[in-house]
Amino acid sequence: MKLNLTELFAISTPILELILRGSLLYLGILFLLRILPRRTGGEMAPMDLLFIVLIAEAATHSLGGYSSVTEGFVVILTLMAWNTIVNSLSYHLPFVEKLVSSPPLQVIKDGKLLRRNMRREFLTEEELLEHVRREGIEDVKDIKSAYVEGDGQISFISTKEKK
């Protein structure tokens, strides 16, 4: 068995094509995740979920889908660059943050369920009540407001003061 390091690291796909593929994947999936309900991604922010999935995908291809390890690294570096750029832009430019992150959506107001907003997030009453119980709140009427946050978590503001 002969190991050919030149072949292992040789680039057969143009670098610009690899960068374009990585960029299109990152931006396309980021857009698709943005239009999904907030709770779809679980407890991760959409950009974090996207980054992890694409890095894993690129690493998988570098093990066998591309013809060299270097091509996999080019795609991974492209994904890392986009992740850094989008995070930096969303920190410095509020309109970019609004493009890539979902704003909180109120689902309880003054002890009343906002069913229309719950429907938007496919959040059933039973699921919401489960989250209420996990927070140690006995009655929905004790909740001033509750929000489905951009990362899918549900936060509560109680009418009662904590001890």
ChimeraX attribute file (.defattr): number of C-alpha atoms within 10 A of each C-alpha:
attribute: neighborCount
match mode: 1-to-1
recipient: residues
	/A:1	3
	/A:2	4
	/A:3	7
	/A:4	8
	/A:5	9
	/A:6	9
	/A:7	12
	/A:8	13
	/A:9	14
	/A:10	13
	/A:11	17
	/A:12	12
	/A:13	12
	/A:14	9
	/A:15	14
	/A:16	10
	/A:17	11
	/A:18	18
	/A:19	18
	/A:20	13
	/A:21	14
	/A:22	23
	/A:23	17
	/A:24	13
	/A:25	15
	/A:26	22
	/A:27	18
	/A:28	12
	/A:29	17
	/A:30	20
	/A:31	15
	/A:32	10
	/A:33	21
	/A:34	17
	/A:35	11
	/A:36	14
	/A:37	18
	/A:38	27
	/A:39	20
	/A:40	14
	/A:41	19
	/A:42	12
	/A:43	15
	/A:44	16
	/A:45	20
	/A:46	26
	/A:47	23
	/A:48	14
	/A:49	15
	/A:50	21
	/A:51	19
	/A:52	13
	/A:53	14
	/A:54	19
	/A:55	21
	/A:56	13
	/A:57	15
	/A:58	22
	/A:59	19
	/A:60	13
	/A:61	18
	/A:62	20
	/A:63	12
	/A:64	11
	/A:65	14
	/A:66	17
	/A:67	18
	/A:68	21
	/A:69	19
	/A:70	17
	/A:71	26
	/A:72	25
	/A:73	17
	/A:74	19
	/A:75	26
	/A:76	23
	/A:77	16
	/A:78	20
	/A:79	26
	/A:80	18
	/A:81	13
	/A:82	17
	/A:83	18
	/A:84	12
	/A:85	12
	/A:86	17
	/A:87	17
	/A:88	13
	/A:89	14
	/A:90	17
	/A:91	12
	/A:92	11
	/A:93	11
	/A:94	10
	/A:95	12
	/A:96	15
	/A:97	17
	/A:98	11
	/A:99	13
	/A:100	21
	/A:101	21
	/A:102	21
	/A:103	15
	/A:104	17
	/A:105	19
	/A:106	18
	/A:107	25
	/A:108	23
	/A:109	16
	/A:110	16
	/A:111	17
	/A:112	15
	/A:113	18
	/A:114	16
	/A:115	15
	/A:116	11
	/A:117	16
	/A:118	19
	/A:119	13
	/A:120	13
	/A:121	18
	/A:122	15
	/A:123	17
	/A:124	12
	/A:125	14
	/A:126	9
	/A:127	11
	/A:128	19
	/A:129	15
	/A:130	12
	/A:131	16
	/A:132	19
	/A:133	13
	/A:134	10
	/A:135	13
	/A:136	9
	/A:137	16
	/A:138	12
	/A:139	11
	/A:140	20
	/A:141	16
	/A:142	15
	/A:143	20
	/A:144	16
	/A:145	20
	/A:146	25
	/A:147	20
	/A:148	25
	/A:149	19
	/A:150	22
	/A:151	22
	/A:152	22
	/A:153	17
	/A:154	20
	/A:155	17
	/A:156	18
	/A:157	15
	/A:158	18
	/A:159	13
	/A:160	10
	/A:161	6
	/A:162	5
	/A:163	3
